[in-house]
């Protein structure tokens, strides 16, 4: 039996797809691609697919992870190409590696998010973020399947940086992390604030909308337009303050902080 780990993206219109529908799309793609999946036992066997968390519906990501168990060995790159040919536009397998010892979930301790806030003044956002980072707590409410729950968003917030989006500048020249180049960026005619934040993956998980709620509670920030969030990275914090690629030890390649193999 072979175990493979994939990093995939969910973006464009597919960001509005629920995790359950994403899982169904993956299962259909696995069948179409003829992947020799291992199946569970019992009356209704299911392919052995393990999901390492998921972004909320409406949120984009270029750093989602899933683990597959196969009954025959396949080349990871060949599987990646076959799956991408079978998956709908907006879901893309970016990387595939054969799993080595160690649980994937144990490597996913933090997430780096980019939150675009069209119509929000950069200075106003910076002041609000400064107030939030100086606060001891930021209690926000969230509706869950078990009812309304209060969580401390500040406790999970490790860092927050305010950047400026310049609509007149090409996206490739924006002062942001390279992997933020996604196809569903907000469109605006004036410069606006971007929040890039690292959040510890606690239970319950603090999501981008919880961070925005915390900015409202602590500093009274009320964005004038809908925000757009993208998960840029997941992993463990390394000694230099970056996020270690969770598939690095599986692929055996030396990797850059953005998760791409380095040259040489």
C-alpha positions as CSV (number, residue, x, y, z in Angstrom):
1,X,0.0,0.0,0.0
2,X,1.3,3.5,-0.9
3,X,0.4,6.7,0.8
4,X,0.6,10.0,-1.1
5,X,0.1,13.6,0.1
6,X,-1.1,16.3,-2.0
7,X,-1.2,20.1,-1.8
8,X,-4.0,21.6,-3.7
9,X,-5.6,25.0,-4.4
10,X,-9.2,26.1,-4.2
11,X,-9.9,29.4,-5.8
12,X,-12.0,31.4,-8.3
13,X,-15.7,30.5,-8.2
14,X,-14.8,27.2,-6.6
15,X,-14.1,29.1,-3.3
16,X,-17.8,29.1,-2.8
17,X,-18.0,25.3,-2.9
18,X,-18.4,23.5,0.4
19,X,-15.8,21.1,1.7
20,X,-18.2,18.2,1.2
21,X,-18.6,19.1,-2.5
22,X,-14.8,19.5,-2.9
23,X,-14.4,16.0,-1.4
24,X,-17.0,14.6,-3.9
25,X,-15.2,16.3,-6.8
26,X,-11.9,14.7,-5.7
27,X,-13.5,11.2,-5.5
28,X,-15.0,11.6,-9.0
29,X,-11.6,12.7,-10.3
30,X,-9.9,9.8,-8.6
31,X,-12.3,7.4,-10.4
32,X,-11.9,9.2,-13.8
33,X,-8.1,9.1,-13.5
34,X,-8.2,5.4,-12.7
35,X,-6.2,5.9,-9.4
36,X,-5.8,2.5,-7.7
37,X,-7.4,3.6,-4.4
38,X,-7.5,1.5,-1.2
39,X,-11.1,1.2,0.2
40,X,-12.5,0.9,3.6
41,X,-14.2,-2.3,4.7
42,X,-17.9,-2.8,5.4
43,X,-21.3,-2.5,3.7
44,X,-20.5,0.8,2.0
45,X,-16.7,1.0,1.1
46,X,-15.2,4.4,0.7
47,X,-11.8,5.4,-0.8
48,X,-9.3,6.0,1.9
49,X,-8.9,9.8,1.7
50,X,-7.9,11.8,4.7
51,X,-8.4,15.6,4.7
52,X,-6.2,17.9,6.8
53,X,-8.8,20.5,7.7
54,X,-10.4,22.8,5.2
55,X,-11.0,26.5,4.5
56,X,-14.4,27.9,5.2
57,X,-16.8,28.2,2.3
58,X,-16.2,31.4,0.4
59,X,-12.4,31.4,1.2
60,X,-9.6,30.7,-1.3
61,X,-6.5,28.8,-0.6
62,X,-3.3,27.7,-2.3
63,X,-2.3,25.5,0.7
64,X,-4.8,22.7,1.3
65,X,-3.7,19.2,2.0
66,X,-5.1,15.7,1.5
67,X,-3.7,12.2,2.0
68,X,-4.5,9.2,-0.3
69,X,-3.9,5.5,0.3
70,X,-3.4,3.4,-2.8
71,X,-3.1,-0.4,-3.4
72,X,-0.5,0.0,-6.2
73,X,2.4,2.3,-6.5
74,X,2.2,5.3,-8.8
75,X,4.5,8.1,-9.7
76,X,3.4,11.2,-7.7
77,X,3.9,13.6,-10.6
78,X,1.9,11.3,-13.0
79,X,-0.9,11.2,-10.5
80,X,-0.9,15.0,-10.1
81,X,-1.2,15.5,-13.9
82,X,-4.0,12.9,-14.2
83,X,-6.0,14.4,-11.3
84,X,-5.6,18.0,-12.7
85,X,-7.0,16.8,-16.0
86,X,-10.1,15.3,-14.2
87,X,-10.7,18.0,-11.6
88,X,-13.0,21.1,-12.3
89,X,-11.4,24.5,-13.0
90,X,-10.6,26.1,-9.7
91,X,-9.3,23.0,-7.9
92,X,-5.7,22.3,-8.8
93,X,-3.2,19.8,-7.4
94,X,-0.1,21.8,-7.0
95,X,2.2,19.2,-5.5
96,X,2.3,15.5,-4.8
97,X,4.7,13.5,-2.7
98,X,5.0,10.0,-1.3
99,X,4.4,10.1,2.5
100,X,7.2,9.4,4.9
101,X,6.8,8.6,8.6
102,X,5.0,11.2,10.7
103,X,1.5,12.4,10.7
104,X,0.6,15.2,8.3
105,X,-1.7,16.8,10.8
106,X,1.1,17.3,13.3
107,X,2.9,19.5,10.7
108,X,0.0,21.9,10.3
109,X,0.3,24.1,13.3
110,X,-0.2,27.6,11.8
111,X,-1.8,29.2,8.8
112,X,-0.7,32.4,6.9
113,X,-3.7,34.3,5.6
114,X,-4.1,37.3,3.2
115,X,-7.2,39.3,3.8
116,X,-8.0,41.9,1.2
117,X,-10.2,44.8,2.4
118,X,-11.3,47.0,-0.6
119,X,-12.4,50.4,0.5
120,X,-10.5,50.2,3.8
121,X,-8.0,53.0,4.4
122,X,-4.5,51.6,5.0
123,X,-3.7,53.9,7.9
124,X,-7.1,53.0,9.5
125,X,-6.4,49.3,9.1
126,X,-2.9,49.7,10.5
127,X,-4.2,51.5,13.6
128,X,-6.8,48.8,14.2
129,X,-4.3,46.0,13.8
130,X,-1.9,47.8,16.3
131,X,-4.8,48.0,18.8
132,X,-5.7,44.3,18.3
133,X,-2.1,43.1,18.8
134,X,-1.8,45.2,21.9
135,X,-5.0,43.7,23.4
136,X,-4.8,40.8,25.9
137,X,-8.1,39.3,24.5
138,X,-10.5,39.8,21.7
139,X,-13.7,37.9,22.4
140,X,-15.9,37.3,19.3
141,X,-19.0,35.3,18.8
142,X,-19.5,32.6,16.1
143,X,-22.6,30.6,15.3
144,X,-21.7,26.8,15.3
145,X,-23.8,23.7,14.8
146,X,-24.0,23.6,18.6
147,X,-25.2,27.2,18.9
148,X,-23.5,30.5,19.4
149,X,-20.0,30.3,20.9
150,X,-17.6,32.9,22.2
151,X,-13.9,32.5,21.3
152,X,-10.8,34.5,21.9
153,X,-9.4,35.4,18.5
154,X,-6.4,37.3,19.9
155,X,-5.1,34.1,21.6
156,X,-4.5,32.4,18.3
157,X,-3.1,35.5,16.5
158,X,0.7,35.3,16.2
159,X,1.5,38.1,13.8
160,X,-0.2,40.7,11.6
161,X,1.2,42.9,8.9
162,X,-0.6,45.6,7.0
163,X,0.2,46.0,3.3
164,X,-1.1,48.3,0.6
165,X,-2.9,47.1,-2.6
166,X,-2.3,49.5,-5.5
167,X,-4.9,48.7,-8.2
168,X,-3.0,50.6,-10.8
169,X,0.1,48.3,-10.3
170,X,0.3,44.9,-11.9
171,X,-0.6,42.1,-9.5
172,X,2.8,40.6,-9.9
173,X,4.3,43.8,-8.6
174,X,2.1,44.0,-5.4
175,X,4.1,44.1,-2.2
176,X,2.7,40.7,-1.1
177,X,3.7,37.1,-0.8
178,X,4.3,35.5,-4.2
179,X,1.7,32.8,-3.6
180,X,-1.0,35.4,-3.1
181,X,-1.3,35.7,-6.9
182,X,-4.7,34.1,-7.2
183,X,-7.4,34.7,-9.8
184,X,-10.1,36.1,-7.5
185,X,-8.5,39.2,-6.0
186,X,-10.9,42.0,-5.3
187,X,-11.1,44.7,-7.9
188,X,-10.9,48.3,-6.7
189,X,-10.0,51.7,-8.2
190,X,-8.3,53.1,-5.1
191,X,-5.5,51.8,-2.9
192,X,-6.8,49.7,0.0
193,X,-5.5,47.8,3.0
194,X,-4.4,44.1,3.0
195,X,-3.9,42.2,6.2
196,X,-1.4,39.3,6.2
197,X,-1.6,37.4,9.4
198,X,-0.3,34.2,10.9
199,X,-2.8,32.3,13.1
200,X,-2.2,29.3,15.3
201,X,-4.6,26.4,14.4
202,X,-6.4,26.1,17.7
203,X,-9.6,24.3,18.6
204,X,-11.9,25.8,17.5
205,X,-10.0,27.2,14.6
206,X,-9.8,31.0,14.3
207,X,-10.9,31.9,10.8
208,X,-10.3,35.1,8.8
209,X,-13.8,36.3,9.6
210,X,-13.0,35.9,13.3
211,X,-10.0,38.1,12.9
212,X,-12.2,40.8,11.2
213,X,-14.7,40.5,14.0
214,X,-11.8,41.0,16.5
215,X,-10.8,44.2,14.7
216,X,-14.4,45.4,15.0
217,X,-14.6,44.5,18.7
218,X,-11.3,46.0,19.7
219,X,-10.9,48.9,17.3
220,X,-14.3,49.5,15.8
221,X,-13.1,48.8,12.3
222,X,-16.0,48.4,9.9
223,X,-14.9,47.5,6.3
224,X,-17.0,49.3,3.7
225,X,-16.9,46.3,1.3
226,X,-16.8,42.6,1.5
227,X,-13.4,41.2,2.4
228,X,-11.7,38.4,0.4
229,X,-9.4,35.9,2.2
230,X,-6.8,33.5,0.9
231,X,-4.8,30.9,2.8
232,X,-1.2,31.2,1.6
233,X,0.6,28.7,3.7
234,X,0.2,26.0,6.3
235,X,2.9,24.3,8.4
236,X,5.1,24.7,11.5
237,X,6.8,27.8,12.5
238,X,10.5,27.5,11.8
239,X,13.4,29.1,13.8
240,X,13.4,32.2,11.6
241,X,9.7,33.1,11.9
242,X,8.8,31.5,8.6
243,X,6.5,28.5,8.0
244,X,8.1,25.2,7.2
245,X,6.6,23.4,4.2
246,X,4.8,20.3,5.5
247,X,5.7,18.2,2.5
248,X,9.4,19.0,2.5
249,X,10.5,15.9,4.4
250,X,8.2,13.7,2.2
251,X,9.7,15.0,-1.1
252,X,13.2,15.2,0.3
253,X,13.7,18.5,-1.6
254,X,15.2,21.7,-0.3
255,X,12.4,24.2,-0.3
256,X,11.9,28.0,-0.2
257,X,9.6,29.6,2.4
258,X,6.8,29.9,-0.2
259,X,6.8,26.1,-0.7
260,X,8.4,25.9,-4.1
261,X,11.5,23.7,-4.8
262,X,14.7,25.6,-5.1
263,X,16.9,25.4,-8.1
264,X,20.0,23.2,-8.1
